[in-house]
Amino acid sequence: MAWAQNIKLTAVADSMSRDRFMKIKQCLHFSDKSKQPKKGDSNYDKLYKIRALLNILKENFNKLPQEEHQSVDEQIIAFKGRSTFKQYNPAKPHKWGFKMFTRAGTSGMVFDFTLYVGEGTCPSYGLGLSSDVVLYLAQNLSKHKNYKLYFDNWFTSVSLLIALKEMGIFATGTVRKNRISSCQLVSDAELKKQGRGSFAVKCETNYNLVCLKWYDNKPVQVMSSCTDHRLVGVCKRWCPKEKVYIDVPRPAIIESYNKDMGGVDLADMLMELYKINHRSRKWYIRVFYWCLGTSVINAWLLYRKHLRLLEPKKKIYANNTISTGNC
């Protein structure tokens, strides 16, 4: 479309011809294919075609100033072509694609990542894939510096929180019932009788872990190694019966989780605003587009952060700055 006569984009069309652009895209490679280890070789790498680029990005992302509150979650790189590690998840907006496990700050800045390829996704720490991914992504965080990680119930386990705490990293996450079978909390029916805002809590004294069940519209279970369960605030909830907003008690663990868990989702949202949506049958090209988009988002967030420090009185927008005042 950039080279079409009726909607020509001169910034692109005057820089290079369409055929040259397509030729560059066709010949784009990130490693020497002739040197790729064969399958069965001890050095065989499923991501060999893109590994060099991924390593460069991981190294540079980890040099960024780390935020205190960070989350670990998955992103989906849309792809419908042929690949041995393509995933299908009907609950996602992009049902077919690659699963990228990402560690990001509350600002949406990505600090580390690893692409799911089945066996060999990350080093084994003996806790299972979900917990091993978190430990692998947390290995570059400085120990005993008050960093706090947040993740959902696919990752959370008692052994993971203990392992992170031994590394000097605090954590909070929703947890599945079958992973805390030894911790019997009040039943869902009992909490429902007590009404919205009711909660039950139990503490593990050796590692100071808290397991809490809170009832809102439905019960949710959370484990934490960093937030005091005795702190209880208030949140606004709509009451369909009375047709008004009411105050509902909410433990500080739930509040901090809701506030700081969405870093990866924010990075996803920012990338979707200006998504690189070129089609390709080559799986590593789709991963390359994700790398390019993430790099642009990180660069913009870093620029905005520095601009706030230099000129705190200016409003910052996506592509320019406007002084405060009427506009």
C-alpha positions in Angstrom: 0.0 0.0 0.0 2.9 2.4 0.6 3.8 2.2 -3.1 0.2 2.4 -4.4 -0.4 5.4 -6.7 -3.6 6.6 -5.0 -2.3 6.4 -1.4 1.4 6.6 -1.9 3.5 7.1 1.3 6.4 9.2 0.0 8.5 8.7 3.1 8.7 5.0 2.2 8.3 5.0 -1.6 11.0 7.6 -2.1 13.5 5.8 0.1 13.4 2.4 -1.8 11.4 0.6 -4.4 8.8 -2.0 -3.6 10.8 -4.7 -5.3 13.9 -3.9 -3.2 11.9 -4.0 0.0 10.4 -7.4 -0.9 13.9 -8.7 -1.8 15.3 -7.6 1.5 12.4 -9.2 3.3 12.8 -12.4 1.3 16.6 -12.7 2.1 16.4 -11.6 5.7 18.4 -14.0 8.0 19.9 -13.8 11.4 22.3 -16.7 11.4 24.3 -18.9 9.0 22.1 -21.8 8.2 25.0 -23.9 7.0 26.5 -23.9 10.5 23.3 -25.0 12.2 23.8 -28.2 14.4 21.8 -31.2 13.2 18.9 -32.6 15.2 20.3 -35.0 17.8 23.5 -33.1 18.2 24.2 -31.9 21.7 24.4 -28.3 20.5 21.1 -28.5 18.6 18.9 -25.4 19.2 15.3 -25.2 18.0 15.7 -21.4 17.9 19.0 -21.3 16.1 17.7 -19.2 13.2 16.8 -16.3 15.6 18.9 -17.1 18.7 21.6 -14.5 18.0 19.0 -11.7 17.9 17.2 -12.9 21.0 20.5 -13.0 23.0 21.3 -9.5 22.0 17.9 -8.2 23.0 17.9 -10.1 26.3 21.4 -8.7 27.2 20.3 -5.1 26.4 16.9 -5.3 28.0 18.5 -6.5 31.3 20.7 -3.3 31.3 17.6 -1.1 31.6 16.9 0.4 35.0 14.8 -2.2 36.8 11.5 -1.3 38.4 10.6 -2.5 41.9 7.3 -4.1 40.9 7.4 -6.5 37.9 5.1 -9.2 36.6 5.7 -12.5 34.7 3.1 -13.5 32.1 2.7 -14.9 28.6 2.4 -13.1 25.3 1.2 -14.7 22.1 3.0 -14.1 18.8 0.4 -14.7 16.2 1.4 -17.4 13.6 -0.6 -20.0 11.6 2.2 -21.5 9.6 4.1 -24.7 10.2 6.2 -24.9 13.4 6.8 -27.6 16.0 6.3 -25.3 18.9 3.2 -23.4 17.7 0.5 -23.4 20.4 -3.3 -23.3 20.2 -5.3 -21.5 22.9 -8.9 -20.8 22.2 -9.2 -18.3 25.1 -6.7 -15.9 23.5 -7.4 -13.2 20.9 -4.8 -14.8 18.7 -5.6 -18.5 19.0 -2.6 -19.8 17.1 0.9 -18.6 17.7 4.1 -18.8 19.8 4.0 -18.4 23.5 6.5 -15.9 24.8 7.0 -15.8 28.6 7.8 -12.2 29.5 9.0 -10.3 32.6 7.9 -6.6 32.5 7.6 -3.6 34.8 4.3 -1.8 35.7 5.1 0.8 33.0 5.0 -1.9 30.3 8.8 -2.0 29.8 10.0 -5.5 29.0 13.1 -6.7 30.9 13.5 -10.3 30.0 11.7 -13.1 28.0 12.0 -16.7 26.8 10.1 -18.4 23.9 8.3 -21.6 24.7 9.7 -24.5 22.6 8.7 -27.4 24.9 11.7 -29.3 26.4 14.6 -26.9 26.6 12.5 -23.7 27.1 14.6 -22.8 30.1 17.1 -24.6 32.5 15.5 -27.0 34.9 15.4 -26.0 38.6 13.4 -29.1 39.6 10.1 -27.3 40.2 8.2 -28.0 37.0 8.1 -25.8 33.8 5.8 -23.1 35.2 7.9 -22.4 38.2 11.2 -22.9 36.3 10.2 -20.2 33.8 9.8 -17.6 36.7 13.1 -18.6 38.3 14.8 -18.3 34.9 13.4 -14.9 34.2 14.2 -13.7 37.7 17.9 -14.8 37.6 19.1 -11.4 36.3 17.4 -9.4 39.1 19.7 -8.3 41.8 19.3 -10.3 45.0 18.0 -8.8 48.3 17.1 -5.4 46.6 13.4 -5.5 47.5 12.1 -6.5 44.0 8.6 -7.9 43.9 7.2 -10.3 41.3 3.6 -10.9 40.4 2.2 -13.8 38.3 -1.0 -15.8 37.8 -2.1 -19.2 38.9 -0.4 -21.1 36.1 3.0 -20.2 37.7 2.2 -19.9 41.4 3.3 -22.7 43.8 4.5 -22.8 47.4 7.9 -24.1 46.3 8.3 -21.2 43.8 7.6 -18.5 46.5 10.1 -20.2 48.8 12.8 -20.4 46.1 12.3 -16.7 45.2 12.4 -15.7 48.8 15.7 -17.5 49.2 17.0 -15.5 46.2 15.9 -12.3 48.1 12.9 -11.7 45.7 9.4 -11.2 47.1 6.4 -12.5 45.1 2.6 -12.5 45.0 0.3 -14.6 42.8 -3.1 -16.2 42.5 -3.0 -19.9 43.2 -4.9 -23.1 42.3 -6.6 -25.1 45.0 -4.7 -28.3 44.1 -1.4 -26.6 44.8 -2.3 -25.8 48.3 -4.0 -29.0 49.4 -2.3 -28.9 52.8 -3.7 -25.4 53.5 -7.4 -25.8 54.2 -9.2 -22.4 54.1 -12.8 -21.6 54.7 -15.1 -23.1 52.0 -16.5 -20.9 49.2 -20.0 -21.4 50.5 -19.1 -20.2 53.9 -17.5 -17.0 52.5 -20.5 -16.4 50.3 -22.8 -16.5 53.4 -20.6 -13.9 55.1 -21.0 -11.6 52.1 -18.8 -9.6 49.7 -15.5 -8.5 51.1 -15.2 -11.5 53.5 -11.9 -13.3 53.5 -10.0 -16.1 55.3 -6.2 -16.3 55.8 -3.6 -18.7 56.9 0.2 -18.1 57.5 3.2 -20.3 57.1 5.7 -19.3 59.8 9.0 -20.8 58.5 9.1 -18.6 55.4 6.4 -16.0 56.3 4.1 -16.9 53.5 0.4 -15.9 53.5 -2.4 -17.7 51.8 -5.6 -15.7 51.5 -9.1 -16.4 50.1 -11.2 -13.3 49.3 -14.8 -13.3 48.2 -16.0 -10.6 45.7 -18.4 -11.8 43.0 -16.6 -15.1 43.3 -13.8 -16.4 45.5 -10.1 -15.8 44.6 -7.1 -17.4 46.3 -3.8 -15.5 46.5 -0.4 -16.4 48.0 2.2 -13.8 49.0 5.6 -13.4 50.6 5.7 -9.6 50.8 2.3 -8.1 51.9 0.8 -8.0 55.4 -2.5 -9.8 55.5 -3.7 -7.6 58.4 -3.8 -4.5 56.2 -7.4 -4.1 54.8 -8.6 -1.3 52.6 -11.9 -0.5 50.8 -12.8 -0.7 47.1 -16.0 0.4 45.2 -18.2 -2.3 43.8 -21.5 -2.0 41.9 -24.4 -3.6 43.8 -27.1 -4.8 41.3 -29.7 -5.2 44.1 -29.5 -1.6 45.4 -28.4 0.0 42.1 -25.5 1.9 43.8 -21.8 1.6 44.3 -21.0 0.2 47.8 -17.8 -0.1 49.8 -16.3 -3.6 49.9 -13.4 -4.5 52.2 -10.4 -5.6 50.2 -7.1 -7.0 51.7 -3.9 -5.2 50.7 -2.6 -8.3 49.1 -5.5 -8.2 46.5 -5.0 -4.5 46.0 -1.3 -4.8 45.3 -1.8 -7.7 43.0 -4.4 -5.9 40.9 -2.3 -2.8 40.8 1.1 -4.3 39.7 0.2 -7.5 37.8 -0.7 -5.9 34.4 2.8 -4.9 33.1 2.9 -7.6 30.4 -0.7 -6.9 29.3 0.2 -3.2 29.1 3.2 -4.1 26.9 0.9 -6.2 24.7 -1.6 -3.3 24.4 1.1 -0.8 23.4 2.4 -3.1 20.7 -1.1 -3.7 19.3 -1.5 0.1 18.8 1.1 0.1 16.0 1.5 -3.6 15.2 3.9 -4.8 12.6 1.4 -7.0 10.7 3.3 -8.2 7.6 2.5 -11.7 6.7 5.2 -14.4 6.5 5.3 -18.2 6.4 8.7 -18.2 8.1 8.3 -18.6 11.8 11.5 -16.7 12.7 10.3 -13.6 10.8 7.2 -13.4 13.0 9.5 -13.6 16.1 11.6 -10.9 14.6 8.6 -8.6 14.2 7.8 -9.2 17.9 11.5 -8.3 18.8 11.2 -5.2 16.7 7.9 -4.1 18.2 9.1 -4.7 21.8 12.3 -2.8 21.1 10.3 0.2 19.8 8.0 0.1 22.9 10.9 -0.1 25.3 12.7 2.8 23.6 9.6 5.0 23.7 8.9 4.2 27.4 12.6 4.9 28.2 12.4 8.2 26.3 9.2 9.2 28.1 10.8 8.3 31.5 13.8 10.5 30.8 11.7 13.3 29.5 9.7 13.4 32.7 12.9 13.7 34.7 14.3 16.5 32.5 11.0 18.4 32.0 8.5 17.3 34.7 6.0 20.1 33.8 5.4 18.9 30.3 2.6 16.6 29.2 4.0 13.7 27.2 2.2 12.1 24.3 3.0 9.2 22.0 4.9 11.2 19.4 5.5 14.7 20.8 5.4 16.8 23.9 3.0 19.6 24.7 3.4 22.1 27.6 0.9 22.0 30.3 -2.0 24.4 30.0 -5.0 24.9 27.7 -4.8 23.2 24.3 
